[in-house]
Amino acid sequence: MTDPLLRVSDLQKYYFEQDTLTDRLLGREPKSVKAVDGISFQIQEGETLGLVGESGCGKSTTGETLLSLRDPTGGRVEFDGQDVYELNDLTEFRKRAQVVFQDPFSSLDPRMTAGEIIREPLDVHGVGSRSGRRERVQELMERVGLSAGQIDRYPHEFSGGQRQRIGIARALALEPDFIVLDEPVSALDVSVQAQVLNLLQDLQNEFGLTYLFIAHDLSVVRHISDRVAVMYLGEIVEVGPVDEIFTDPQHPYTQALLESVPRADTSEQERDIHTLSGDVPSPRNPPSGCHFRTRCPNVIPPRDVEIRQTAYREVMDYRERLESDEISLPGVRELAAGPDENPAELDDETLKAELWKELFTHQLEGENRATVAESFDRFVSDDREGAIEVMRKRFESICERQRPVLQNREHPAACHLYDQPEPAPETREMESSAD
Ligand code: SF4
């Protein structure tokens, strides 16, 4: 295989909060938000890598950081063999690596005509004569499906799809090799999306372009990507050839994303959609170990605990709510009290019955049930720490202790369901404390 056009290694982009002068004087440690947390991937020349994940997972920050539009916290980006962050002059890189943004309305200056917007990169880089540039702009407009006669019109005079075509023509002006397409069709109607996707594919074939195609919707990347990388909370959790990602997804998060893609086939539309439990955790305080463990339907129980997967998910949800202070004794009292009852006067048995009713729809048996019952006993006695400890002791999962990594193969998934390297004891400790 030839060298990739783009190689991203362990890229990190953190934002630091609590880093004002007062914070420093008070000795407060800066708190980091790990928008991009050590990701690595590469893109071959002429290839399209789709980068997908829910909103806020770090996809756009990845695109902007690798283009050096944001300063990285760490890691390395090599473009055509050169370390981008070591370059003293980014002029040549800026010509060869371009970006198309999601919202064509806010990304185009409303005071400039379409012609001026497309011409601007040529002006900035001093490419061609004045009349040559106008000609080049007209040529680009026609190439992206606009008419050269629209050159003096303003963005508001174009439809959403046409505005995105202006953005694409601008990105093409300097004849780049690589374009980051940051949700380029998300703001468009479905029928227009298909036209713009076709245009992007035609341009790729004609000019041999290499794309990083960012989207939150897996179905959008399916027809344009050669490979797909799936991101969750700042990390890549799976990467592989597009067909394999769709037909044989490995990571439970990718599987859940695919479940949420609408299907045309009605028999499939009626299938039982596997919804994820819980919200996306805050990147300010991501879960330890596997970041997806607070929502994962396949979270792995300890080897010596026999429990159905669905019931284990409920056990883990209860633990999560306990540990994040999401359930409180006064809250349970309110919930359990009938219309004529005083919440403060409810006895412990009523409170525990309410906890079972609210938190567990699946039957627990034997030791598992006894452990949860003991935890409830402690909780209603106002011993939250004890309630947490009892649960942790029996139910702690490898998924919360060890951070899974991508294995070195063509279609890896960062998940303990697949082979993971055994971490050294000191690394294990470091991981738990860092997370
Ligand atoms: S490591 Fe565990 S929690 Fe994470 S995706 Fe795999 S099974 Fe789920």
Residues whose N, C-alpha, C, O or C-beta is under 5 A from the ligand:
A	BS01	SF4	P252 C290 F292 R293 C296 N298 V299 I300 C399 P404 A414 C415 H416 L417
